[in-house]
């Protein structure tokens, strides 16, 4: 079983040092890479190093073979990065290959920590064609079946591109071990998506946008559940419709899940998020909620730098729904909270009450928050974060709760943003009542959106609205928190 293929730069990300490092010209050709005498190629990089310590901690991986297809005279080395100051040589050999051959090297089983990489030092012209790491423990392999849950809304072009990429992958080629192991469920909230392919393993469902993204992902879970008895899915992947990705992420995830140790099979696995505008930068690996003051683990790191692939912290509280995988038994008995948009992935992840894992090489490229921010989004972020804290016991006491809210109001007031001051107050008001989640499925009603754009009215209305809201919170804080917990248990319950 292949656990990791060597990747070359591609149209998704062309940053060379994300994939390999070189000395000299080391020209890239259609077949691979050509080295001249004295040049070197090495893979101590984010995409192509093998974090063998991580694999051996969480999976049953024991016997690993490195396969390398190459031609020429060269010295070949395998080393392990233990930390930023130290690496260890584990293999060294000279090869003289007059024609292209595949060499196979057994990685010593006693290597149980660190990050593995290899290096080719050319003595004459060398042609490198590709490499992969293989696990030979077929008896340890678990039968993994993936259901991909995508919610879309008027994004025909990007989604069509993504589905074509998936349809051309091994998951849709009958002669491979991956065939039939990935089913795709597209929930079309815009009701205008036309699928680019016809397959039993891809289905598109027209859906109302009344519940927003949360409603779309919820519908996806419902459709997956209807087919669960027939297809026996083991995992559900939540993925945004506007991401860019490499299929290798799916292959590595599939291998990792296939070999996962029994004690970790209930863990969610977060796909990392890289920036679309700076594609070598990892925006986040996984998240810690921290009462809404989100901590991005591995946040904003240039992953071309060797030091950044030696991560110290790789688990978190939850993964974003740009790409996040859950074991099926943990999620089919509950529904996402009806936030409409934002924080649905947070609440759903915290609900699992399990550490969320990550895996190098499993990532998507996605637009970051600053490109999406607008006044209405700020309303959802404030309101929904309050709900998450109320549900998961991370809410502050009443005084601290009100003080933090008033600090946001002061910030907006000082910036002369009447719209944000009003929407911040409205977010608290809707949080206090909770009715908007039952009546409007979490969506802010059009009247309130219209009012947010009327600055003259807001200057008169907001001060009084703020005082009434603050009084309500002070008088009913404990009752509000208790009511959320009771409603949640009754309507959404546990996912276990």
C-alpha positions, 0 to 999 in steps of 0.5 A, a space after each residue: 500500500 502506497 502511503 506517500 507519493 513524491 510530488 512535483 510542483 503543479 498548477 495548484 502550487 508552484 513553490 519549488 521548495 515546498 517539494 524539493 531542494 536542489 543545488 545547481 540547475 537540476 532541470 525539471 523535465 516532462 519525465 522528472 528531474 535531470 541532475 548534472 555532475 556535482 548537483 544534488 536533490 533532496 526532499 527535506 520539505 513539507 510535501 515530500 518528507 515523511 513524518 515517520 514519527 507521526 505515522 508510527 505514533 498514530 498508525 500500525 505502520 512498521 515495515 516501510 519501503 522507499 521506491 525510487 526510479 532513477 538512472 545514472 551514477 550517484 550517491 544516495 542518502 537517507 537521513 532523519 531530521 530529529 530537530 532543528 539542530 540535528 539530523 541522522 544518517 540512516 542509509 548511504 550507498 552508491 549506485 551506477 545505473 546505465 538505464 532507468 531502474 526502480 531501487 527499493 530500500 527497506 527503512 529500518 524498523 527501529 526508526 520511530 521518531 523524526 522526519 525522514 528524507 532522502 538525497 541524491 548526489 549526482 556524480 554524472 548526469 542523473 535522471 530522477 523519475 519519481 518515488 514513493 513510500 510503501 507499507 507492506 502490512 496488508 494484514 493491518 489494513 482497514 477497509 476505508 470508505 469515504 463520503 465527501 460532503 460538499 455544500 455549494 452556492 453559485 460556484 459552478 466553475 470552481 466546483 466543476 473543476 474540482 469534481 473533474 479532478 476527482 473523477 480523473 483520480 484513482 477513486 474512479 478508475 476500476 483497475 485500482 485499489 481506490 475504486 469505489 472507495 470515495 462517494 461524492 455528495 454535492 448539495 446545491 443550495 443555489 439550485 443551478 449546479 450542473 454536474 460535469 460527469 455522470 457517475 454512480 459515485 457522484 450525486 447532486 441534490 438540489 436544496 433550499 438556501 434557507 439554512 445556509 451552509 449549515 443547512 447544506 452540510 446537514 442535508 449532505 449528512 442526511 443523504 449519506 445516512 440514507 445510503 449508509 446501510 448499502 455502502 458502509 461508509 467509514 468516514 465523512 469529509 466536509 469540504 468547501 466548494 471553492 477550495 483548490 487541492 491536490 488528489 495526493 491529499 485524498 490518497 494520503 488521508 486514505 492510507 492514514 485512515 487505513 492504518 490508524 491504530 484502534 485507539 485513534 479511530 474515533 479522532 477527526 482529522 483536519 485538512 490544513 489550510 494554505 493561503 490562496 494569495 501566498 500559496 507556500 504559506 500555511 494559514 493554519 494546521 488545526 484550531 484551538 477555540 480558546 473561548 472564541 479567541 481562536 489559536 491557529 496551530 501552525 499559523 501563517 508559516 512559510 512551509 518552504 522553510 525546513 524549520 517549519 516542517 518540524 512542528 511541535 504541536 499538531 493537534 487541536 480542538 476542531 478542524 474547519 470545514 474547508 476540509 475535515 474528516 470525521 469517523 462515521 459512527 461519531 456524527 450520524 446521530 446528530 445534526 449541525 447547530 443551525 448557525 446559517 454560516 460560521 461556527 458550525 464547524 467549531 461547534 460540531 468539532 467541539 461536540 466530538 470531544 476528541 483531539 483533532 489530528 492533522 497529517 502533513 500533505 493533507 491540505 487545501 488552498 482557500 481564501 482567508 478571512 480578511 477577503 470575506 469580512 463584511 459587516 454582516 459576517 461580523 454579526 454572525 461571528 459575534 453571535 455564533 461565538 457566543 452560542 458556542 461558548 454557551 453550549 460548551 461550558 466556555 462562557 465567562 461569568 456575566 460581568 466578564 461576558 458583558 465587559 468583552 461585548 462592551 469592549 467590541 462596542 467601544 472599538 466600533 464606536 471609536 472607529 465611527 462605525 455605526 453599522 458595526 456598533 448596531 450589528 454587535 448589539 443585534 448579535 447579542 440581542 439575538 443570542 439572548 432570545 435564541 428564537 432566530 435559530 428556530 424561526 429563521 434557521 440562523 439567518 439574519 432577517 432582511 429588515 435588520 440587514 436593511 437597517 444596518 445600512 441606515 446610519 442616520 437611523 442607527 445614531 438614534 436607535 443604537 444607544 437605546 437598543 444597547 442599554 436595553 440589551 445590556 439590561 437583559 443580559 445582566 438580568 437573564 445571563 444564567 437563564 440564557 446559558 441554561 436554556 441553550 444547553 436544554 434546547 441543545 440537548 433536546 434538539 441536537 443531542 450527542 453525536 456519540 
